[in-house]
Amino acid sequence: MADAKPVNALGRQAAYQLANVTKTRPQFASLTPRWLTRLLEFKGLDAGIYRVNRVQEGDTPLDVLCGQDPGKRDIPQGYVEYLSRPREYELSSIATIVNVDTSIADVYSSPYDQAGEQLALAVESLRERQESQIINNDEYGLLKNAVAGQRIKPRYGAPMPDDLDELLAKVWKEPSFFLAHPRAIAAFARECTRRGVPPATTELAGGTFIAWRGVPLIPTDKLLVDGLKNPKGQSGKTNILLLRNGEDKRGVVGLYQTGLPGEQSRGLAVRLRGIDDNGVASYLLSLYCSVAVLADDAVAVLEDVEVGDYYDYR
């Protein structure tokens, strides 16, 4: 029997040239949900400076009369003393420049606007850096601004229920949420499993989180493990934060500048710098942010937490 001749027909590779394919926007794999900046209360500033006025601390601000003895009528007198040099937080700037060839943007404008996509990705990058600065900035970052009395060490290295209870004892006035690297949360969950006390879950701002004593553990990769967002090794050390959130609670407050020219979103401005002789459009993106700790007991840190302990179960 003679071999069959190949069919002379339109093939896949040729047909692909005329096909209309569905395309996605550029996918930025390193983007995170940024729960911290979504949950943190923010306050807009007019002049870029936020002064935290405090009083001289004591058992009570003033002596008071307390009793029913009619013979004691000498009511204590005085006034509440303020700190003479309150701290002032100044906004810091995070900026980048995006260049787009207008001829490329014009020709390849469908289905997505090339300049718009570039600016959107740049904005996401700035927001990622903002969350990192809120935690790690040398001047105003939460890790740097936790006072010595609000810093503790884990009992045995791994984050245990007892350690988180100690954090809750430090921020006992309406604690809002823990903040930890995903691997630290996983390490805590393993310790709970080992002890037979699996943590509950709670829903907040559209997400589902592990909670301890009713306080959610919010994940962020900006609390680094051995200085890295995504450590390759199994072991490593990190920190866990506990915050009280909001100005009314004398907690932690995020800061941003209002009324910016070219304002696109909270504290973020996008400005066209111009188009050069080669048709390249240049955009300046600026983000102004900071964070203020209104009271020392609004933040506590569990330091040097080991995330690499695992267990075998029979």
HELIX and SHEET records of a PDB file:
HELIX    1   1 ARG A   12  TYR A   16  1                                   5    
HELIX    2   2 TRP A   35  LEU A   39  1                                   5    
HELIX    3   3 THR A  102  VAL A  107  1                                   6    
HELIX    4   4 GLN A  114  ASN A  136  1                                  23    
HELIX    5   5 LEU A  142  ASN A  145  1                                   4    
HELIX    6   6 ALA A  148  GLN A  150  5                                   3    
HELIX    7   7 PRO A  161  LYS A  170  1                                  10    
HELIX    8   8 PRO A  182  ARG A  195  1                                  14    
HELIX    9   9 ASP A  296  ALA A  298  5                                   3    
SHEET    1   A 4 PHE A  42  LEU A  45  0                                        
SHEET    2   A 4 VAL A 252  GLN A 257  1                                        
SHEET    3   A 4 VAL A 280  VAL A 293 -1                                        
SHEET    4   A 4 SER A  92  ASP A 101 -1                                        
SHEET    1   B 5 PHE A  42  LEU A  45  0                                        
SHEET    2   B 5 VAL A 252  GLN A 257  1                                        
SHEET    3   B 5 VAL A 280  VAL A 293 -1                                        
SHEET    4   B 5 LEU A 268  ILE A 275 -1                                        
SHEET    5   B 5 GLU A 263  SER A 265 -1                                        
SHEET    1   C 2 ILE A  49  VAL A  52  0                                        
SHEET    2   C 2 ARG A  87  GLU A  90 -1                                        
SHEET    1   D 7 ARG A 151  ILE A 152  0                                        
SHEET    2   D 7 VAL A 299  GLU A 306  1                                        
SHEET    3   D 7 LYS A 237  LEU A 243 -1                                        
SHEET    4   D 7 PHE A 177  ALA A 180 -1                                        
SHEET    5   D 7 VAL A 215  PRO A 219  1                                        
SHEET    6   D 7 GLY A 207  TRP A 212 -1                                        
SHEET    7   D 7 ALA A 200  LEU A 204 -1                                        
END                                                                             
